Amino acid sequence: MSSEKEQITINSHGLACSSRVRAIDLFCGAGGLTHGLEAAGLDVAFGVDTDAHCAYPYAANNRAEFRHMSVADLDASECREVLAEKPYSLIAGCAPCQTFSTYQQGRYGPSDERWNLLQEFGRLVEVVQPHFVTMENVPRLSDQDVFHEFVERLHGAGYRFWYDVVNSADYGVPQQRNRLVLLASQLGPIKLIGPTTPEGNRVTVREAIEELEPIEAGEIAARDRMHQASRLSELNLARIKASRPGGTWREWPPELVASCHTKPTGKTYPGVYGRMVWDEPAPTMTTQFYGFGNGRFGHPEQDRAISLREGAILQSFPETYEFVEKSAPLHIKTVGRLIGNAVPVNLGKAIGQSIYEHVQDYEAAEDSAA
């Protein structure tokens, strides 16, 4: 494995893209945002991440290159040159959200080095001056000074911007996932397009994963090793058999209830050891969605936690998305982390469509004024 300071450029399939918008994806992960932007017709030149495990899924599934390096080491002049190859430019990024997530219960603060990554993002924007900027992150980020400093830098650089917390389920993601989305433009006012799958029309767990091959806990599907489920202890197998879709551990027989849940602090977590509901979107996918006891990650019908492939589909990755080379071992914790940390593909597509429509509106206004 290469060091974080070493830059590795991995070319993908070399497919041509006719988009008039060229993008760079910072903190690109396994490629969820890039895949969505490309689906919307944007041309992503490359993605950047310090996690070498992202190299294969990013390059194997997208037209863009993968660069294994820190955002802090990016050459702003090179970024400017790459982006200048198309009429419009975009810098996109989702800085690591663990420091701001409610799941961390405040254990990370401004002293954590990951806070500085958002400042590096702002530095690049100020120097490169792309036409557009977008960011996706956890809602709690909007309460932090570092976010407001980022927004002030955008304002000072002449950008018009919009940000709000949106539910990914409103944009074709079969998952309830609230995320902070920011869009900024040098061309004029911009905002995210309206919901494509509003409440009442959302993609459900059933629509997303019901057709996958049934498997048991600890089993790997013959045709897709990503469709594998974690093993269950005898106790947890008894627990999931006692669980109904949408129910809680409070409905179990007393002998199945964990001792920690009998304490006052444990009683506030009814969602753990739960089954999903077929005809609703899934709950938020975390980096440990493959574990039955880590949330409401039990399959609605089969006695197991959801598989890696099911988690990826609930993040709106295509069923064919590759996360590990065929000749390489598949480590469930590593792949689970890549999936749980990803920007949902369909949310990325909605962001790309918003920028695409913004360009169309701008050019139409310019033509009318000519």
N, C-alpha and C positions, 0 to 999 in steps of 0.2 A: 504493500500500500504506500502511496506517495504521501509526502508531508503536506501540510496545509499550505505551506509557502510555495510549493512546486506547482507550476501551471501545467496541466495536461489538457490538450485540446483533442476532443474525440469527434470525428466527423460522423454524421449519420448517413441517411440514404442519398443525400445530394439532390433531392427533388427541387425543382424550380418553383418559385412562388411569385405570382404577378402582383401581389399587394403593393399599394402605394405607401404603406406604413411599415417601417422596419423597427423592430423592438429588441431590447436586451432585457433578459429576465434575471434579476438579482435574487439570491437565496432560492434558486429554482427547484431544489428538491428533486423528486422523481419525475417532475414535468407536468403536474396537473394544470398549472396556469398556462404554461407554454402550449400544451395540447389544446386547451380551450381557445387561446388566442389564434392558434393556427386554424382551428375549426371555423373561426369567425373570418378567416381570410387574411390575417396579419402575417407578416414575415418576421419570425423571430431569428435573429442572427446567431445568438448564443445564450446559454444559461450559465450561471456561476454558482458554485456551492463548494463548501469545504468538506462535505461528506462524500468520500469516494464511492460509497455504495450507490449514490445517485447516478453515477456515470453511465452504467449500462441501461437502466430503464429510460433515462432522459434521451440518450442518443439513439436507442433502438426504436423508439416510438415516435420520434419527432424529426422534422427537417433540420432543426437547429443543432449546433455544436454544444458540447458540454465542456466547461472549463473548471477544473478542480483547483480552486484558488479562493482566497479571501477577497471579499468585496473591497476591503481596505487596500488591496494591492492592485486593483484595476487601474489601468492607465487611462485617464480621462480623455487624452488626445486621441488615443486609438478608438475609444468608444465613439467619439465625435465623428471620426472618419468612417467608421462602420455604419453608423446611423445615417450619415449624409448620402449614402448610396441610394436612398429612396426619398421621395418628396417630403414625407412626414416621418417623425421619429418619436419613439416611446421608450421610456425607462419604467419597467415594472418591477415590483418586488414585494415579497412577504417576509420581512425580517423575522427571525425565530421568535415564536410567540410564547414560549414557555415562561419567560420572565414576567409576562403580563397576564397569563391565564388564571382564571378563578380556581382551576384545579390545583394550582400551586399554593393557594392560601397564603400569599404574601411572603413566601420563603426567599424570593429573589428581590433585590432592590437595585437602586441606581449604581451600586458598586459592581454589580454583575456586568462583565465585559460585553454581554450581548446587547445591553442598552446602547452601547456606542455604535452598533451596526446601523441603527436608524439615522444617526448623525452622519455616518459614511454615505448612506443613501442620499441624504440631503446635500452633502458635499458634491457628489457626482452630478446631481441635478443642477446645482448652481454653476458648475464649471461647463458641463456639456450643453445645457440649455435645450433639452429635447422639446418637441412641440407638446408632448403629452407625458403625464406621469400617472401611474396608478399604484395603489397599495391595497393589500388585503391582510387583515389581522384580526385578533380577538377583540371583542367589543371593549374590554377593559382598557385597551391602549388609549382610547380617546380621553380617559381620565388622567393620563400621565403628562407631566410637563414636557417630556421628550417629544411627544406627539405634537403638542401645541407649538413647540419650537420648530418642528419640521414644517408645520403649516405656515408659520410666520416666514420661514425661509422661502416657501413657495410664493407667498404674497409679495415678499420683497423682490423676488425675481420676475414679477409681472404675471404670474399665473392666476387665472380664475379657477376656483376649485369648489368641489362639492364632496361631502362625506356624510355617511349615515350608516347605521347598523341595519343590515338586511338579513332576511332568512333565506338561506340557500335553497330551501324547498320551493321558494317562489320562482326559481330559475331552473327547473328541471332536475334538481338534485333530489334523489329519494331519501332525504335525510333532513331532520330539523337541525340546522346548523346556523346559528346567528354569527355573522361576521361583520366587522367594520370594513367598509369599502370606501376608498378615496379615489377620485378622478380629478385631474387638473389639466388645464389647457392654456396655451398661449394664444389661441385663436378666438376665445370667447367663452361664455358660460357653457358648462358641460355637466351632465349628470347621468346616472345609471338608467338604462332603459327600464320601462315598467315591467312588472312580473310577467313572465311567460307561462308560468303554471301557478296562478294564484290559489288561495285557499278554496277548496272545492274541486280543484283540478290538479292537485299535486300527485307526483309519482309515488306509488306506494311500495312497500317492501314486497308485496306479492308480485306487482308488475316487474319489479327489478330482478328478483332472484328465484321465484317459484319454479322456473323451468330448469334450474340446475339439477344435476344428478344427486339423488339422495345419498348421503354418506353418514357414517356413525362417528362418534367421538373418537379421535385418534386415527381416523382413516384418511387416506389420500386417494382422490379420484384417479382412475387409470388414465384418463385422457387429458387431465390438467392437474399438475401437482400443486398449482396455486389453490386448487379447491381441496384444501385439507383443513381438518378441524383438530383443535388441541385435545389431548386426552383429558378425561375426567376421572377423579377419584371416585370410589364407591359412594362416598358421602355426597359429593356434588352431583353424581348421577341420580341419586335418590332425590336430591333437591330439585333438579330440573324436571324430573318426572312429576314432582309435586307442584310444579309451577304452571300457571296458565298464562296465555298471552296477555300482556298488560297488567298482570297481577304483581304481587310483591311477596317478599319472604314473610311478611306478617300473616299470610294465609297458610303457612306451612304448619305441620305438626310440631309441637314444642321441641321434640328431640332432634329436629333438623335445623333449628335456628342457631346461628353462630353466637357464641357467648358475647362477642363484642356488640352484637345488635341488641342485647338485653340491657346495655348500659344507656344512660341518657343521651350520650353523644352519638351512639350507633343508631338510635331510633330515628334520626333525621335523614337516613340514607336508604329510603325504601326502594330506590331504583336499581341497586346492586342485586345480583343474582336474579335478574328478571328476563322474561322472554319478550321479544319484539311482537308487535301486532301486525298481522298480514296486511290489513287494509288502511294502514297509516304510514307516513314516512318513518324511517328509522330514527332513533335518537342520534345525537352527535357521535361520530366515530372518533375515538381517541386513539392514541398510539398502542393501546392494549385491548383493542376491541375483540381480539381473538380469545380472550379469557372470560368464561361465563361469570366469574365472580367480580369482574372489573366494571360492571355496569349492566344496563339492560341489553346484553349482547347474546342472549339465548335465542336460538332459532325458534320461530313461531310454532313449529310443529315437530321437528326432529329433536331428539334428546342430546343436544350438543350446543356449543357456542358456534357463532357463524364462522365460516372459513375465511381464509385470506382473500380468495377470489370474491366472495360475497361482500366482504368489507370494501374491496376496491370498487366493485360495481355500485355499492351504496355511496361511494365517493364520486360516482358517475364516470369512472374510468371505463373504457370499452372492455368487453369480456376478453378481447384478444391482447390487451396491454401486457407487455412482458416486463417483469421486474428483476429476473435473474437469468443469466445465460443458461442454456440447456445443459451445458457440461459442468456447471458450477453447483455447489451445494446450496440448498435453500434454507436459510435460518429464519424461523418464524418470527422471532422477536425483531430482527432487522427489517424484514419486509413489512411487518405490522407497523413498525415505526414510520417507514417511508410512506405507507398508505395513510396512516392517521394524521401525519403532518402535512399532507398535500392540500393544495387549494383544490376544491372540487372542480372537475373539468368543466361542467356546465356553468358554474359561476364564472370561471375564466372566460368561457365563450360569451356570456352576457356582457362582461367587461369589454371584450373585443368588439362585440356588436355595437356597444355604446360609442366606442371610439370611431368605428367605421361610419356609423350614422352621423356622428358629429362632423366628420370630414365631409361627408356628402352635403350636409346642411350648409357648412361653411363655403364650399365651392359653389353651391347653388346661389347663395347670397352674393358671392363675388361676381358670378356671371350676370346676375340681375343688375348689379351696380355698374357693370362695365358699359 
